[in-house]
Amino acid sequence: MSKPLTLMFVCTANICRSTFAHALAENVAGPDRLRVISAGTHAKPGLVMDPLMVAELSDRGVRSPQIASERTVAANLREADLVLTMTVEHRTYLLEDFPQFVGKLYTLGQFAKAMEQVPESVTGAELLKAVKKHRGRASKADDIADPYGKGMSQRMPRPSRSMNWCGV
């Protein structure tokens, strides 16, 4: 069996959006098919997931990951096969410091749009190659807004094929 691909989610503090996406991806894929990590561009290491996001996961029948926040560093970008940021700003911030990872850095919305052009039968590493051929510009219109401090009025989107990208 081949090594699972590594998917990394990035937001600002690594306590809301990226950990939420992390939990959803783990729930959809399982550890045999996908290794999931998450980090924040400005994370304070060691914080736990926002309680409102834990409640949102629970409402969807997903257990929250038992992880502590961590800051995005070159090492975790290097180990990821795909890095999905929540906003154009996060992607730009990472590319300023780590331009060598441009080929694997997408916003979640940018990746989802590219996936619409790829047949659903394409999965895993082949999907990553196919998505690169359909990569469009990242757009602020597709940003995932920060729900921190806004309660459930700023709900996270439901999983789409981009959350199921490994083909489970």
N, C-alpha and C positions, 0 to 999 in steps of 0.2 A: 504494500500500500504506500502511495506517495505521501510525502509530508504535507500536512494541511497548509493552505495559504494563510497568510497573516493580513488581517484587515485592521487598520487603525482609524479611529474617529478622533477628530480634534475640534474643540471649541475654545472658549476663553479660560474658564476656571476648572474644567473637568469635574464639575459637580452636577450639571444638568444635562445639556444636550448630548455631549459625547458619551457620558456614562449611560444615558437613556438608550442611545443608539447601540452602544456596546451590549447592553442587556438584551435588546431586541434581536440583534444579530446572533448572539450566542443561543438564544432561545430558538430561533428559526433553524440555524445550521447545526448546532451541536459541535463539541470539541474535536470530533474525528474528522470533520470536514473543513473547519475554519477555526483559526486561532484569532481571537479578538483582543485588541489592546486599545486604550484611549488615553488622551493627554490633553492638556490645555496650554495655550500660548502664554498665558499669564497665571497659571495655576500656582496656588500655594500648596506645596506638598503635604499630604496626610489628611486632607479634609474628606468627609464622607459625602455621599450623594444627597442632594437636596431632598428633604422629606416630602415635599409636594411631588417631586418626580418619582420617588419611591411609591407613593400612593397611586400615581398615574399608571405606573407599571403594574401594580397590584390589580387595578381596575381592568387591565388588559390580560390578566392571568399570567404575568411574567414576574419571576422573582428578581429582585434587584441584585446586581453583582456585588460581591463583598470586596470592593477595591477602594483604595484611597487615591485621592487626586495626585497627579504628577504632572510636571511640566514637560512640554515637548522638547526633546533633545535629538541630536543627530543619530544617536544609537537606536532609538525606537523608530525613527524615520527610516533608517537603513534596513532594519529587520522587516519592515512592512512591505508587502507586495502591492498594497493599495492603501492610500491615505485619503480619507474623505473628510473635508472640513465643512463646518456648518455655514460659513459665510465666505464671500469673496475676500473680505478683510483678513480672515484667518489664513486663507490660501496665500494671499499676497505677503502677509507677514512671514510665513514660513519660507516662501520663495526668495525673499530678500536675504535671509540668513543661510538658506540651504538650496541654492539654485540647482544643484546636482540632482535633486529629487523631482524635478518638474514632470518627468514622465509618469510618475505614480501619484501625483497630487491633483485632486479634483475637488470641487465643492460637491456636496451630496446632490444638489440639484443638477449640476453639470453632468455628473455621472449618470443620474437617472435619465436625463434626456438622451444621452448617447446610447444607453441601453435600449431605448425604444427602437433603435435602428438595427438591433442585433436579434436574430432568431432566438426564441426561448430555449431551443435545444442546445445552444452554446453555453457552456458552463466553465467554472474554475479558471485556470490559467488561460485557456483559449478565449474565454469571455473577456479577460483583461486585454488581450491582444486585439480582439475585435472592437472593443470599446474605443481604443486609441484611434482607430481608423475613422470613428464617427465623432471624435471629440470636438465640441463646439466651445465657444467662449463662455467663461463663467459670468453669470449675471446676478446682480444684487436682487433682482426680482425673485430669484429662486432661493435666497438666503433663508435659513431657519432662524427665526427671531429668538432672542434669549428670553426664556420664560422666567428667569430668576426674579423673585419678588412680585410676580404678576399673578400668582395663583394659577388655577386651571383655565383662566380666560385665554392664556397663551399656550394652547395645547400643542403637543408635538404631533407631527403628521403620522398617519397610519402607515404600516410597512408597505412598501411597494416592491417591485421586482428588484430594485437596487438593494433592498435589505435581504434579498434572497439570491444574491448574485452568484453564490457558489453552486447553485443548481440543486439545492435540497428540495 
